[in-house]
Amino acid sequence: MTGRPEPADNAGASEFVSDPALVADLAQRYGTPLYVYDGDHLRRRYERLRADLDPRVDIFYSMKANPNLSVCALLRSLGAGLEVSSLTELVTARRAGVDADDLIFLGPGKSDDELRACCAGGGTHAVVVESLAELAALDALPEAAGTRVVLRVNPEFETHGSRLSMGGKPRQFGIDEEILRGAKAAVTALNRVRIIGVHAYLGTRILDVETVVHNTRGVLRVAEDLAGELGVPLETVDIGGGWGVPYFDNETDLDGTAAAAGVNRAVAEFLDRYPGTRIITELGRYLVGWSGTYVLRARYVKQSRGEWFVVADGGTNHHMAAVGIGSFVKRNFPIRSLTPPDAPATEVYTVTGPLCTPNDVIAKRVRLPEVRPGDLLGVTRSGAYGPSASPVLFLSHGHPAEVLVVDGVGHLVRSRDTVDDLLRPQRLIPLAAS
Ligand SMILES: *Cc1c(COP(=O)(O)O)cnc(C)c1O
């Protein structure tokens, strides 16, 4: 029953980080579509990175990659700080057990409420300000007395090898390096807040060691220059991150050990000159991406004009990234059959979800074993930018269930949205009968 068109890239090639039998069991227990995050894999990955990185580099988890409370708590339990970008993320981090000193708040459009929450006792290690106007607004808040601020710089130097680069371009993020160089008056005029350092984040999905090291060296150099010119201390320097996870056939994995070694050398040279500086690196995708599997159940298998389709119970409403990250050409995330996991991939299918849009394609022309209705499929490396970065309300399907596996045991860490959950915030207004 092979379809006519030739298979696309990534045909059926992916390993599971979790035991497929366990994932199938969890799908049975909690239903599908389901996200399974393998906390044991996550823990090993974090500990590996922690061992590779100089202990003087603090690892902060960028919560937007996967804001699940228990995922955050697990990372916290391993020693990670948290980088948050909304009031809810800040409260999530607190509930996950993160102390103020291991929290930074970042984002281009913080509200007054968010800024206030960063201040005072139970606040944050630092607010990362993204414009001079925001710096002035924060400084004007009575609550801001003594609040520590890190300046996010949009550096002049460019980065290469990132799938979404930030440096050297006009951006809504951070303050242009050129502007900051001329901002001594604005910085000196501050009444309440205290500038303690510099932050830069140069792009996401970086898969080559040279780019990581180039960026790190660049950020440290810019931080040093700016601190000198502005007369601000370097108590904290956030060197960014953006380490990637390979999804597509033409991508090779980042050598984390080599990247860490390059970062360590740059940081060690810097710390020789600034021994007291706290160095932070922020990582989202790299920490959680590998650990997640999006589990779908095939509902129908049908043929259309020579092509075979698997219509599954979940789709891009939970996994928008599967449409293709920043590319016009559809590229496939790794996908595999869970029932049975080891059968040879002899067939070619396009896997789609329940949405009424032709874009709801999870995988286009992938090789899989024969799929029958009721079979389970797993989209792997899906632990980052999953449901929270997807249109979960489209067609009112709601948020999928999420399970976190710890010590081989699956725990439900988010329940599936019910019809009531989805309708509760809505109001029916009285309308006169005509
Ligand atoms: C999104 C973001 C991150 C995390 O990016 P990843 O590529 O997932 O590691 C870190 N820092 C900033 C400023 C971000 O906006």
Ligand as a Chemical Component Dictionary entry (heavy atoms), coordinates in Angstrom:
data_LIG
# 
_chem_comp.id                   LIG 
_chem_comp.type                 NON-POLYMER 
_chem_comp.pdbx_formal_charge   0 
_chem_comp.three_letter_code    LIG 
# 
loop_
_chem_comp_atom.comp_id 
_chem_comp_atom.atom_id 
_chem_comp_atom.alt_atom_id 
_chem_comp_atom.type_symbol 
_chem_comp_atom.charge 
_chem_comp_atom.model_Cartn_x 
_chem_comp_atom.model_Cartn_y 
_chem_comp_atom.model_Cartn_z 
_chem_comp_atom.pdbx_ordinal 
LIG C1 C1 C 0 13.856 32.040 23.801 1  
LIG C2 C2 C 0 15.012 32.562 24.513 2  
LIG C3 C3 C 0 15.931 31.687 25.110 3  
LIG C4 C4 C 0 15.838 30.198 24.935 4  
LIG O1 O1 O 0 16.121 29.867 23.623 5  
LIG P1 P1 P 0 16.462 28.348 23.229 6  
LIG O2 O2 O 0 16.852 28.441 21.807 7  
LIG O3 O3 O 0 15.226 27.552 23.457 8  
LIG O4 O4 O 0 17.549 27.906 24.118 9  
LIG C5 C5 C 0 16.966 32.225 25.828 10 
LIG N1 N1 N 0 17.105 33.562 25.962 11 
LIG C6 C6 C 0 16.258 34.440 25.390 12 
LIG C7 C7 C 0 16.469 35.878 25.555 13 
LIG C8 C8 C 0 15.181 33.970 24.644 14 
LIG O5 O5 O 0 14.339 34.831 24.078 15 
# 
loop_
_chem_comp_bond.comp_id 
_chem_comp_bond.atom_id_1 
_chem_comp_bond.atom_id_2 
_chem_comp_bond.value_order 
_chem_comp_bond.pdbx_ordinal 
LIG C1 C2 SING 1  
LIG C2 C3 SING 2  
LIG C2 C8 DOUB 3  
LIG C3 C4 SING 4  
LIG C3 C5 DOUB 5  
LIG C4 O1 SING 6  
LIG O1 P1 SING 7  
LIG P1 O2 DOUB 8  
LIG P1 O3 SING 9  
LIG P1 O4 SING 10 
LIG C5 N1 SING 11 
LIG N1 C6 DOUB 12 
LIG C6 C7 SING 13 
LIG C6 C8 SING 14 
LIG C8 O5 SING 15 
# 
